[in-house]
């Protein structure tokens, strides 16, 4: 994608985006117990959906703005996707926790595979703008579902959270 906007990408671009993503993960891990799970998940999803939409619809955006948007996306996306390792274990009742974790892990892998293989295909076949709009729509769906369904589990034990569920 960086090549599409004249940034060359390649090894240096990949390392740069990965380094920024690691920073997003570390920030999330350091803040998870201070801020809570919901605040580290939901706003980042809305932000990433908006970033993808801007990139998708603003065809002639200045290249530096596109770069900044991709960098912001990389940081915030890595942050909230880190929560897929923590959040599902807390929000599913004890008797469904293993299934819930497996379901969450499987869908995160499906999303990763689609991003890895379908996105380059879409960019080549329908263009960068429409591909980013589709990605924004998918991200928006995730943000809406998380806004609606994601409870805050900060400061609560698994037993307390599970007591909210009937068996």
Secondary structure, DSSP 8 states (H G I E B T S, - for coil): -TGGGT---HHHHHHHHHHHHHHHHHHHHHHHHHH-HHHHHHHHHHHHHHHHHHHHH-TT--HHHHHHHHHHHHHHHHHHHHGGGTHHHHHS-GGGHHHHHHHHHHHHHHHHHIIIIIHHHHHHHH-HHHHHHHHHHHHHHHHHHHHHH----TT--HHHHHTTS--
